[in-house]
Amino acid sequence: QLQLVESGGGLVQPGGSLRLSCVVSGFNLDYYAIGWFRQAPGKEREGVSCAMSSDGSTHYVDSVKGRFTISRDNAKSTVYLQMNSLKPEDTAVYYCAASPALLARQCLDAVWYVYWGQGTQVIVSS
């Protein structure tokens, strides 16, 4: 059974850091693109970052460039999202998702992802 489980969310002050983890099981991470998405109350789900399996490229939404870093450890079947310099507007539920076949231009679009985790809450507040 294919499964994705996120962890690492929590409450952090503005300017702080968190590292989210997404552990996958039931499929070989080597052959899947992985994306991180977030959804704040009353807002649509937004693509934050993604890592392609085909060429190893990574992509970020403009609002997190220079602050967030996605990485994958295929041997541990885990994908990470390191989030630094967090801002209140980063507050959301964060989800990881997997897709077996994506183009780079589709990487940050949730509609192309088939498998989803349950989400982890991130709150940035003083």
C-alpha positions as CSV (number, residue, x, y, z in Angstrom):
1,Q,0.0,0.0,0.0
2,L,1.4,3.3,-1.1
3,Q,1.7,5.8,1.8
4,L,3.2,9.2,2.6
5,V,3.5,10.4,6.2
6,E,4.6,13.9,7.1
7,S,6.1,15.1,10.3
8,G,8.0,18.0,11.8
9,G,5.4,20.7,11.9
10,G,4.8,22.8,15.0
11,L,4.7,26.3,16.4
12,V,7.7,28.5,15.7
13,Q,8.4,32.2,16.1
14,P,9.0,34.4,13.0
15,G,12.5,34.1,11.8
16,G,12.7,30.5,13.1
17,S,13.3,27.2,11.3
18,L,11.6,23.9,10.9
19,R,12.4,20.8,9.0
20,L,9.5,18.8,7.6
21,S,9.9,15.1,6.7
22,C,7.9,13.0,4.4
23,V,8.4,9.2,4.7
24,V,7.1,7.2,1.8
25,S,6.4,3.5,1.7
26,G,4.9,1.1,-0.8
27,F,6.8,2.5,-3.8
28,N,10.3,3.3,-5.0
29,L,11.1,7.0,-4.4
30,D,13.7,6.9,-7.1
31,Y,11.0,7.0,-9.8
32,Y,8.6,9.5,-8.3
33,A,8.5,13.3,-8.3
34,I,7.8,14.6,-4.8
35,G,6.1,17.9,-4.1
36,W,5.4,19.9,-0.9
37,F,2.2,21.9,-0.9
38,R,0.5,24.0,1.7
39,Q,-3.0,25.2,2.4
40,A,-3.9,28.1,4.7
41,P,-7.4,28.6,6.1
42,G,-9.7,30.0,3.4
43,K,-7.0,29.7,0.7
44,E,-6.3,27.3,-2.2
45,R,-3.7,24.7,-1.9
46,E,-0.4,26.1,-3.1
47,G,2.7,24.3,-4.5
48,V,5.7,25.2,-2.4
49,S,8.5,23.1,-3.7
50,C,9.1,19.9,-5.7
51,A,11.9,17.6,-6.6
52,M,11.9,15.8,-9.9
53,S,13.1,12.2,-10.2
54,S,13.9,12.4,-13.9
55,D,16.7,15.0,-13.7
56,G,17.0,15.8,-10.0
57,S,15.9,19.3,-10.5
58,T,14.2,21.2,-7.7
59,H,11.6,24.0,-8.0
60,Y,10.2,26.6,-5.6
61,V,7.4,29.1,-5.5
62,D,8.8,32.6,-5.6
63,S,7.6,33.4,-2.0
64,V,9.9,30.7,-0.5
65,K,13.0,31.0,-2.7
66,G,16.1,31.5,-0.7
67,R,14.4,30.3,2.5
68,F,13.2,26.8,1.9
69,T,15.2,23.8,0.6
70,I,13.8,20.5,-0.6
71,S,16.0,17.4,-0.5
72,R,15.5,13.7,-0.9
73,D,17.2,10.7,0.6
74,N,16.0,7.9,-1.6
75,A,17.9,5.3,0.5
76,K,15.7,6.3,3.5
77,S,12.6,6.8,1.4
78,T,12.4,10.3,2.9
79,V,12.0,13.8,1.5
80,Y,12.7,16.9,3.5
81,L,11.7,20.5,3.4
82,Q,14.0,22.7,5.4
83,M,12.3,26.0,6.1
84,N,14.3,28.9,7.4
85,S,13.5,32.5,8.1
86,L,9.8,31.6,8.6
87,K,7.2,34.3,8.3
88,P,3.6,34.4,9.6
89,E,2.4,34.0,6.1
90,D,4.0,30.6,6.0
91,T,1.4,29.3,8.4
92,A,-0.5,26.5,6.8
93,V,-1.0,22.7,6.7
94,Y,1.8,21.3,4.7
95,Y,1.4,18.2,2.6
96,C,3.7,16.0,0.6
97,A,2.6,14.3,-2.6
98,A,4.0,11.9,-5.1
99,S,3.6,11.5,-8.8
100,P,5.2,8.8,-11.1
101,A,5.2,11.0,-14.2
102,L,5.6,14.7,-14.3
103,L,7.1,17.4,-16.5
104,A,9.1,20.1,-14.8
105,R,6.5,22.7,-15.6
106,Q,3.8,20.5,-13.8
107,C,5.9,20.0,-10.7
108,L,4.3,22.7,-8.5
109,D,0.7,22.0,-9.7
110,A,-1.3,19.9,-7.3
111,V,-3.6,18.6,-10.0
112,W,-0.8,16.3,-11.3
113,Y,-0.2,14.5,-8.1
114,V,-1.8,11.2,-7.4
115,Y,-0.7,10.2,-3.8
116,W,-1.0,12.5,-0.8
117,G,0.0,12.5,2.9
118,Q,-2.3,13.6,5.7
119,G,-0.5,16.9,6.3
120,T,1.3,18.5,9.2
121,Q,0.5,21.9,10.7
122,V,3.0,24.7,10.7
123,I,2.2,27.8,12.7
124,V,4.5,30.8,12.6
125,S,3.6,33.3,15.4
126,S,5.1,35.3,18.2
